[in-house]
Amino acid sequence: MVIRRGGRQDVRFLRDMLHHAYYWRERNPGAGPGPAARYVKAWGRPGDTVLIAIDDGFPVGAAWYRLFGRGLRGYGFVDEETPELAIAVVPSRRGRGIGEALLEELCERARADGYRALSLSVERGNPALLSFYEEHGFAQVEGGDEHSLTMRRDL
């Protein structure tokens, strides 16, 4: 597996990965773009960063971050200086360390880009994923709703 920097050419794959990452928020992904679409809409704004995992010549996972403003927040919004990340691996490749490799490399990229922290949203009903993020330095912060928790990792 290799991890490469992504760009606008990867937006279609990011949209697919978005449904894997936020299917629990969308409830009905086939019903239109929904609020999760803000994680890829108009991709290429200043600060937008994506990493793509390639295995056997095919994209199998993505991790990305972008900044949101107070007027148009992501699900894991902390503040306007903290990018929010999203990450997903295709179901057939989960459990092989791809997500962990993407997460750590994305955190390194964010640190190199001068960010002090990253945030995310995680489903309350997914203790395994919550534990995964805690093991990788994320801690719960104020925010979220009845379905999700907001987490932050200092870089």
N, C-alpha and C positions, 0 to 999 in steps of 0.2 A: 504494500500500500504506500502511496505517496500523497502528500498534501501540497496542494498548489494554491496560490493566490487566485481568487476569482474576480470576475468583473461583470459588466453588463451582459456579456454573452451567456452568462449563467443564470439569468433571471428566470427562465422557464424551469430550470432545475430547482431554483430557490422556491418557486411557487409550489412545486411538488413537495419539497421538504417542509415547507410551511404547514401543509396539511398534516404531515406526520408530527410536527412539533406542537401544533395547536388544534388538532382535531377535537380535543376535549373542550376547547373554548368555542369552536364554531358550531358544534352540535349537529350541524347539517352542512358539510362542506360543499355539497352540490347546489346549495341554494343561492349562490352568488359569492362575491368576494368577501363580504363580512369585515369586521373590524381588524382581524388578523392581517388582512392584506396590507395594512400600513407598514408592515415589516419588509415589504419588497416594492411597494408602489413607488414609481419614479426613482428606481435604484440608480445610484451614482452621485448622490448628493455628497457634499463635503463630509468626510468622516465615515461614510459607508464602507465597511470592510467585510470581505467574505473569504473564507477558506473552503476548498473543496477537497474531499478525500476521494482518491481514485484507486480502485482495486481491479486488477485484471483488465485494465483499459476502460473501465466504466465508472462514472461518478456514483458513489455509494453513501455519501454523507456530506453535510455542509454545516458550518458554524459561521455566524455573522453577527455584526453589531451595527447599530446606528443610533444616532442621537434623536431625541424627541423633545419637543417644546411643551410647555405647560398646556397650551391650547389643544394639542393633538398628542396625547400620551400613548405610550405602549402599555401593555398589561403590567409590566414590572418597572414602571417609571419611578425613579428616585429623585432626580433633578436634571436640569438641562445640561449639566457637565458630565453626566455619567451615561455612557452608551448602554443600551439594553441589548442583551444577546439572545439569539435563538440558535438552537442546534437540533439536528435530526440526522438519523441514520436510517437507511432503507431497512424495513423489517427483516429481510433475509440475511442481513449482515450485522445485526445487533449481537452484543455479547462477545465481540472480538477485539474490544479495546479501541475501536474507531472513534467513538464519541469522546472517550477520554483523551485520545491524542488530539482531536480537533479542539476540544475545550482548552487544553493546556497550551497549544500553539496559538490559539486565538487570544488567550490571556497575555501571552508573551508579546504578540503583535500589538495589543492595546497598550501595554506598558511601553513598548518602543515608540508608539505614536503619542506618548505623553499623557495618557489617561491615568487617573489615580484609582479608578474602580470600574467594575462592570456590575450590572444588575440583570435580573431575570425574573420571570414568573414561573411558578411550578404549581401543579395541581395539588390541592390539599389531600385528595384521595389517592396519592401515589407515594407512599412512604419510601419505597425503594429509590425513586428518583430524588426525593428530598434528601435522603441519606447520601446518595451519590454526590449531590452538590455540596452538602456539608463536609464530606470527606475531601472535597476540592477547594475548601476555603470560603465557601459562601455561608452567610449567616442571615437569618430572617431579620427583616427590618419592617418598620411600619409601612402599611400599604396592603394591597391585595383586596380580596373580597370574599364572599362566602364560598367561592370555588377555588381560589388560588392564594398563594403566599408570594410575597415579594422578597427576594434575596439579593444580597450584595456581597461582592468580594473586593477587598482592597488589593491593589496591585503593588 
